[in-house]
Amino acid sequence: MIETTNFPLSTYTLQAYGGWENVKEKVKEVKLDGLEFIADPDNLPDDIPLSLVAGYHMTFYVDWLDFWRQNDAALMHKFDSWETVNEVYRGTKPEDLLRHFREDLALGIRLKAPYMVFHVSDVSLEEGYTYRWLHTDREVLDGAIEFINILLDGVEPTFDFLVENQWWPGFTFTDPEKTEYLLSHINYPRVGIMLDTGHLMNTNWRIKSQRDGIKYILDTIEKHGELAKSICGLHFHQSVSGAYCRKSVGKLPEDFPLPYNNEFGRNYGHILQIDRHRPWTDPDCVRIIDRVEPKYLTHELSSGPRRSQLGAIRRQLGTIRRGRENK
C-alpha cells in the first residue's frame, strides 16, 4: 500500500514549508511514502523531486459541463459576461478546457505518477447553496465519459486512472448501476475508483457521528458487490456535517450573487462547512481500510499552516494504529 497526503504543487506552498528538503523531512517524519500532488499551473516549482511523487490529483473545475457543452444561456446566467467566463476557464471554447487538462495530464506523466485522480461531478455556485440541481447524474456522467475518452485517447497506460466520488451530480458512489455505467464506458485499461470517505458521508445528512459514517461507508461498499474490487484507493478523512446542511442548505444568501470572485470566496467557505476533511478519531475507521485493502491510501486532510496539517496527519495515523491494536 502506497501511503500519501495531499500537497499543492505550488511555489507558495513550497515556500511555506521552507523548500523541498524540509518537505522531505516532514514526509519521512510521519512515515509516508510520498505526496499526492495537485498542480497550480501558474506557480509551478522548477525542481520537483520525483522521489516525492506518489500520486497526482488532476486539475478540476467544479462547474464545467455547461462550458463544455457551450450552453451560452447558462454561462451568462452564472457569469454575466464572457470576460468572466474567460477569466474562470482561461478560454471561451471547449478546446481550451481540453488543452488545460492535456497539459495537466502531461505533467502527471512527466512526474511518473503511479495514479491520477479525476473528479466526476458538476455544481454551480448557486447549486452549492440550494441543492436544486441543473443536471442529472446521467448527464454529468455522459459528459465526463466523453471528455475523459477524448483526453485519454492514445495515452499509454502507465498509470491508474481513478475516478473520485463527490456528493454533487455525477459520480457519488451511492448507486451501483451508475458506478458500473461510468467505469464500463471509460476506454482505458487501468480505470478504477478513488473512494473519498468524507465525500461519501456528505451524501447522507442522517449521519450524526463518525461511527454512523463508518457503518454507512461499509454498507455502501457492500451494496456495490463485485464493483467494490474497482476501489484502488482511499481519500481518507471524515465529514460529519449533516446538522450544518439541514440548517444552511436549500436557500440562497439574501444578497446573492455578489461579483463572481467575491461570491466564489463566500461559497468556498460554505462548502468547507459541508466537506470538512477532518482526521478520523474513531479507531473503528480501520475497518474501512481493511475492507477495501487499497493500493493507495491518501490522508486527504484540510490544508493550513504546516503544523496543523502535520498534526492532523499524526492524529489520523494514531487513530489507525489504535484500531489495529484493538483488533
C-alpha positions in Angstrom: 0.0 0.0 0.0 1.3 3.4 -1.0 0.5 5.9 1.7 0.5 9.7 1.0 -1.0 13.0 1.9 -2.3 15.8 -0.3 0.1 18.6 -1.3 -0.5 21.6 -3.6 2.3 21.7 -6.1 2.9 25.5 -5.9 5.8 27.8 -5.2 3.7 29.4 -2.4 3.2 26.1 -0.6 6.8 25.1 -1.1 7.9 28.5 0.4 5.6 27.9 3.4 7.4 24.6 4.1 10.8 26.1 3.6 11.9 24.2 0.5 11.9 20.6 -0.7 14.4 19.4 1.9 12.1 20.4 4.7 9.2 18.7 2.8 11.1 15.5 2.5 12.0 15.7 6.2 8.3 16.0 7.2 7.2 13.2 4.9 9.8 11.0 6.5 8.8 12.1 10.0 5.3 10.8 9.5 6.5 7.7 7.7 4.6 8.3 4.4 5.7 7.1 1.0 5.3 10.4 -0.7 2.8 13.0 -1.7 -0.3 13.2 -3.8 0.3 16.4 -5.8 -2.2 18.8 -7.3 -0.6 21.4 -9.5 -1.0 25.2 -9.6 -0.2 25.7 -13.3 0.6 29.4 -12.8 3.1 28.8 -10.0 4.9 25.5 -10.5 8.2 25.0 -8.8 11.1 24.2 -11.2 12.7 21.4 -9.3 10.1 18.8 -8.4 11.8 15.8 -6.7 10.5 12.6 -8.4 11.2 10.7 -5.1 8.2 12.5 -3.5 5.7 11.8 -6.3 3.4 9.0 -5.0 0.2 10.2 -6.8 -1.3 13.0 -8.8 -4.7 14.7 -8.5 -5.7 16.2 -11.8 -6.9 19.8 -12.1 -10.7 20.3 -11.8 -13.5 22.8 -12.4 -16.4 22.3 -10.1 -18.7 23.8 -12.7 -17.7 22.7 -16.2 -20.4 20.9 -18.1 -22.2 24.0 -19.4 -18.9 25.3 -20.6 -18.0 22.0 -22.3 -21.5 21.9 -23.9 -21.3 25.6 -24.8 -24.6 26.4 -23.2 -24.4 30.2 -23.6 -27.6 31.0 -21.8 -26.4 29.0 -18.7 -23.0 30.6 -18.8 -24.4 34.1 -18.9 -26.7 33.3 -16.0 -23.8 32.1 -14.0 -21.0 34.5 -15.0 -22.8 37.6 -16.5 -20.1 38.2 -19.2 -17.7 36.4 -21.5 -14.9 38.3 -19.8 -15.7 36.5 -16.6 -16.1 33.2 -18.4 -12.6 33.7 -20.0 -11.1 34.6 -16.6 -12.6 31.4 -14.9 -11.8 28.9 -17.6 -8.8 30.6 -19.2 -10.6 30.5 -22.5 -14.0 30.5 -24.1 -14.2 27.3 -26.1 -14.3 23.6 -25.2 -10.9 23.0 -26.8 -9.4 25.5 -24.2 -10.7 23.3 -21.4 -9.3 20.2 -23.1 -5.9 21.9 -23.6 -5.6 22.7 -19.8 -6.4 19.1 -18.9 -3.9 17.7 -21.5 -1.2 20.0 -20.1 -2.0 18.8 -16.6 -2.0 15.1 -17.7 1.3 15.6 -19.4 2.8 16.9 -16.2 1.5 13.9 -14.2 3.0 11.6 -16.8 6.3 13.5 -16.7 6.4 13.1 -12.9 5.8 9.4 -13.3 2.8 9.4 -11.0 1.5 5.8 -10.4 -2.1 7.1 -10.4 -4.1 10.1 -11.4 -7.4 11.2 -9.8 -10.2 12.8 -11.8 -13.4 14.4 -10.3 -16.6 13.3 -12.0 -19.1 15.9 -10.8 -20.7 19.3 -11.7 -22.1 22.0 -9.5 -22.6 25.7 -9.8 -22.2 28.3 -7.0 -26.0 28.6 -6.8 -26.5 24.8 -6.6 -23.9 24.6 -3.9 -26.4 26.6 -1.7 -29.7 25.4 -2.9 -29.0 21.7 -3.9 -31.5 22.2 -6.7 -29.5 20.5 -9.4 -29.3 21.8 -13.0 -28.1 18.5 -14.4 -28.8 14.8 -13.6 -26.2 12.3 -12.6 -26.5 10.7 -16.0 -26.0 14.0 -17.8 -22.8 14.6 -15.8 -21.6 11.0 -16.3 -22.1 11.2 -20.0 -20.3 14.5 -20.3 -17.4 13.2 -18.2 -17.2 9.9 -20.1 -17.0 11.9 -23.4 -14.3 14.2 -22.0 -12.2 11.5 -20.4 -12.2 9.3 -23.5 -11.0 12.2 -25.6 -8.4 13.1 -23.0 -7.0 9.6 -22.7 -7.2 8.7 -26.4 -3.8 7.3 -27.4 -2.3 7.7 -24.0 0.0 4.9 -22.9 -1.5 3.2 -19.8 1.5 3.8 -17.5 -0.7 4.9 -14.5 -4.0 4.0 -12.8 -6.8 6.5 -13.8 -9.1 6.8 -10.7 -12.5 8.5 -10.7 -13.3 10.2 -7.5 -16.8 10.4 -6.0 -18.5 13.6 -4.9 -21.8 14.4 -3.3 -22.9 16.6 -6.2 -24.4 15.4 -9.5 -22.2 12.9 -11.3 -20.4 10.0 -9.6 -21.5 9.7 -6.0 -20.8 6.0 -5.3 -24.3 5.6 -3.9 -25.8 3.8 -6.9 -24.0 0.6 -8.1 -25.7 0.9 -11.5 -24.3 4.4 -12.1 -20.9 3.3 -10.8 -20.9 0.4 -13.3 -22.0 2.7 -16.1 -19.2 5.1 -15.5 -16.4 2.5 -15.2 -17.6 0.4 -18.2 -17.7 3.4 -20.6 -14.2 4.7 -20.0 -11.9 3.5 -22.7 -8.8 2.9 -20.6 -7.4 -0.4 -19.3 -6.4 0.8 -15.9 -9.5 2.6 -14.7 -10.6 2.4 -11.1 -12.1 4.3 -8.1 -10.5 6.7 -5.6 -13.2 6.4 -2.9 -13.4 9.6 -0.9 -14.8 8.6 2.5 -15.7 12.2 3.6 -17.5 12.9 0.3 -19.5 9.7 0.7 -20.5 10.8 4.2 -21.7 14.1 2.7 -24.4 12.2 0.7 -26.2 11.2 4.0 -27.4 14.0 6.3 -28.6 11.5 8.8 -25.0 10.7 9.8 -24.5 12.2 13.3 -21.2 10.6 14.3 -18.1 9.0 12.9 -19.5 5.7 14.0 -22.6 6.3 11.8 -20.3 7.3 8.9 -18.2 4.2 9.2 -21.3 2.0 9.0 -22.7 3.9 6.1 -19.4 3.7 4.1 -19.1 -0.1 4.8 -22.8 -0.7 3.9 -22.4 1.3 0.6 -19.3 -0.7 -0.3 -21.1 -4.0 0.3 -24.0 -2.7 -1.8 -21.6 -2.5 -4.7 -20.8 -6.2 -4.6 -18.1 -7.1 -7.1 -17.8 -3.5 -8.2 -16.1 -2.8 -4.9 -13.0 -4.5 -6.3 -12.6 -1.5 -8.5 -11.7 0.7 -5.5 -8.0 1.1 -5.9 -7.5 4.0 -3.4 -9.0 5.9 -0.5 -9.0 9.6 0.1 -9.3 9.1 3.9 -11.0 11.6 6.1 -14.3 12.1 7.9 -17.0 14.7 7.5 -19.9 14.9 9.9 -21.8 17.8 8.5 -25.5 16.8 8.3 -26.6 19.3 11.0 -25.0 22.2 9.1 -26.6 21.1 5.9 -30.1 20.8 7.4 -29.7 24.3 8.8 -28.0 26.0 5.9 -28.7 24.2 2.6 -31.8 25.0 0.5 -31.6 28.8 0.3 -29.5 31.5 -1.3 -27.9 34.3 0.7 -30.1 37.4 0.6 -27.5 39.3 -1.4 -26.8 36.5 -3.9 -25.0 36.9 -6.2 -22.0 39.0 -5.3 -19.5 39.8 -8.1 -18.2 36.4 -9.2 -14.8 36.3 -7.3 -16.4 37.6 -4.1 -19.2 35.0 -4.4 -16.7 32.2 -5.1 -14.9 33.1 -1.9 -18.1 33.1 0.2 -19.3 29.9 -1.4 -16.0 28.2 -0.7 -16.4 28.9 3.0 -19.8 27.4 2.9 -18.6 24.3 1.1 -15.8 23.8 3.7 -18.5 23.6 6.3 -20.0 20.7 4.4 -16.9 18.9 3.2 -14.7 19.1 6.4 -11.7 16.9 5.6 -11.1 16.2 9.3 -9.0 13.3 10.7 -10.7 10.2 11.9 -10.6 9.8 15.7 -12.8 6.7 15.9 -10.4 3.7 15.7 -13.1 1.7 14.1 -12.3 3.5 10.8 -9.6 0.9 10.3 -12.5 -1.4 9.2 -12.8 0.6 6.0 -9.2 0.2 5.1 -9.3 -3.5 5.9 -12.4 -4.0 3.8 -11.0 -2.2 0.8 -7.4 -3.2 1.1 -6.4 -0.1 -1.1 -3.4 0.1 -3.3 -3.2 3.8 -2.4 -4.2 5.5 0.9 -4.2 9.3 0.9 -4.6 11.1 4.2 -6.5 14.0 2.5 -6.8 16.4 5.3 -7.5 20.1 5.4 -4.5 22.2 4.4 -3.5 25.1 6.5 -0.4 26.2 8.3 2.3 23.4 8.2 1.9 22.5 11.9 -1.9 22.0 11.7 -1.8 19.7 8.7 1.0 17.6 10.1 -0.8 17.4 13.4 -3.9 16.2 11.6 -1.9 13.5 9.8 -0.4 12.3 13.1 -3.8 12.2 14.7 -5.3 10.1 11.9 -2.3 7.8 11.8 -2.6 7.4 15.6 -6.3 6.5 15.2 -5.5 3.8 12.6 -2.8 2.5 14.9 -5.2 2.2 17.8 -7.7 0.5 15.6 -5.1 -2.1 14.7 -4.2 -2.6 18.3 -7.8 -3.1 19.3 -8.4 -5.9 16.8 
